[in-house]
Every structure is written in structure tokens, then in C-alpha cells.
Amino acid sequence: MPQNQRQVRLFRNGRNQAVRIPVEFELPGSDAIMFRDGERLVIEPIRRKGLIALLDSWEPMSEDFPEIEDRVPEPEDIF
């Protein structure tokens, strides 16, 4: 068997069939997508969306920011 493969056992978890994923095949996160590809069963991690997608999903704020007086700092002689 190639190094990137490992035999695993299937078991029942209630009415569902389950498989323990060996540590070297663990997926990131807590959610995955499973689908059939012919006779193969494929499990893929759900990719996190980037920062732009996160920011696009937020609703705009309804409140206005207060005006802040932004003074230029006085120069200091540090020598």
C-alpha cells in the first residue's frame, strides 16, 4: 500500500456508518464536504473564505462615527 494510503475500519454510530480518520489525515476545522466520485468517497475540508468575503458579508453600520480632533503632534527634541 502506498505511503499516502492507510486501511481503516468502518463502524456504526447509531444509524450512520462512520470511519475514524487517522491523525495523519486529519482535516482542519470542524466541517467538511463529502461527495461520491464514481466508486470513490471524497471528503474535503470547507475552505475558509478570505477577509474580503468576510467584510462583504457584514451589514453596514447605521451609526455615524463621532468627529475627532486630530492635532498634529508638536516636534520634540530627543537629542
C-alpha positions as CSV (number, residue, x, y, z in Angstrom):
1,M,0.0,0.0,0.0
2,P,1.4,3.5,-0.9
3,Q,2.5,5.7,2.0
4,N,-0.3,8.2,1.4
5,Q,-2.9,5.4,1.9
6,R,-4.0,3.6,5.1
7,Q,-6.5,0.9,5.7
8,V,-9.2,1.9,8.2
9,R,-12.2,0.2,9.7
10,L,-15.8,1.2,9.2
11,F,-18.2,1.1,12.2
12,R,-21.8,2.1,13.1
13,N,-22.6,5.2,15.0
14,G,-26.3,4.9,15.6
15,R,-27.9,4.6,12.2
16,N,-24.9,6.1,10.4
17,Q,-21.8,4.4,9.1
18,A,-18.6,6.1,10.3
19,V,-14.8,5.9,9.9
20,R,-12.1,7.1,12.2
21,I,-9.7,9.4,10.4
22,P,-6.1,8.7,11.3
23,V,-4.1,11.6,12.7
24,E,-2.0,12.0,9.5
25,F,-5.2,12.5,7.5
26,E,-7.0,15.0,9.9
27,L,-8.7,17.9,8.3
28,P,-8.6,21.5,9.5
29,G,-11.7,23.0,11.1
30,S,-14.9,21.2,12.2
31,D,-16.8,21.0,8.9
32,A,-16.2,19.1,5.6
33,I,-17.9,18.3,2.4
34,M,-18.5,14.7,1.3
35,F,-19.4,13.5,-2.1
36,R,-19.1,10.5,-4.4
37,D,-16.8,10.4,-7.4
38,G,-17.7,7.2,-9.1
39,E,-16.9,4.4,-6.7
40,R,-14.8,6.8,-4.5
41,L,-16.0,8.7,-1.4
42,V,-14.3,12.1,-1.2
43,I,-14.1,14.2,2.0
44,E,-12.8,17.7,1.6
45,P,-12.4,20.5,4.2
46,I,-14.5,23.5,3.8
47,R,-12.1,26.3,2.9
48,R,-12.4,29.4,4.9
49,K,-13.4,32.5,3.0
50,G,-10.9,35.3,2.8
51,L,-11.0,38.6,4.6
52,I,-12.7,40.3,1.6
53,A,-15.6,37.8,1.7
54,L,-16.0,38.3,5.4
55,L,-16.1,42.0,5.1
56,D,-18.6,41.8,2.2
57,S,-20.9,39.7,4.4
58,W,-21.1,42.3,7.2
59,E,-24.0,44.8,7.2
60,P,-23.0,48.5,7.1
61,M,-23.1,50.3,10.5
62,S,-26.1,52.5,10.9
63,E,-24.4,54.9,13.4
64,D,-22.1,57.7,12.4
65,F,-18.6,58.0,13.9
66,P,-18.1,61.0,16.1
67,E,-15.8,63.8,14.9
68,I,-12.4,63.5,16.4
69,E,-10.0,66.5,16.5
70,D,-6.7,65.1,15.1
71,R,-4.0,67.5,16.1
72,V,-0.5,67.3,14.6
73,P,1.9,66.4,17.5
74,E,4.4,69.1,18.5
75,P,8.0,68.2,17.4
76,E,10.2,67.0,20.3
77,D,14.0,67.4,20.6
78,I,15.1,63.9,21.5
79,F,18.9,64.6,21.4
